[in-house]
Amino acid sequence: MAQANGKSEDLPRIPIVNRTAEQIVPVETRTLPAPNNNFELEFFRNNAYDCGLTGQYTFMVINPTGGGGQDDEARPLWVYMHGGGSGYWDDDGTYFAVGAQTEDTWNHEETFDDLVLTLKERGVDIAGREDDNTLTRRLRGGYRMLVVAMCDHDQYLGMGTPYPNNPINPDAEVNGLQATLAAIDYTVANYPTTHVFVHGTSAGSVGAYC
């Protein structure tokens, strides 16, 4: 209960998001040189959560390492959730989405290259020219960055509810919010973290709000 103008009012219930980081596995690491720093990019897959059509949820951790190698310094964590709209299959199996998007746009696993390209398209070409925006300023400021995938085309909102009319798996679920929070849990547990900030653009802003 909360007090507003002397009256008690019911507040919306905060949902409990069940999730697991126990099936997260490291897949690949790359080191990229930059003019003023080196960055270690680490790519992970969470085998607990399937994408809408193929693959599993993935994420990438970017460490500003200075001289290369594992970064053990306590840093603030900047979580980035990219855009991509939303989509669904109707009862007839027709897929509806934003603009020219199809069922194949955001229902497959995002690869390491996909997540790197996501940053480059937003002006964060780590090894080259950088635009002056929120993401580049965070990297220059020494933040650790977590870039999470979206592969249920659900605006990062899935909490394990059914994915209706899924043509591949009748028991499919949408897991965007679960997978994102699991990625945050894993990163905070495995890297010294002072604060966590969540930032989304377009569809990612919806997930960030939640």
Disulfide bonds with the S-S distance in Angstrom:
Cys51-Cys151 2.21
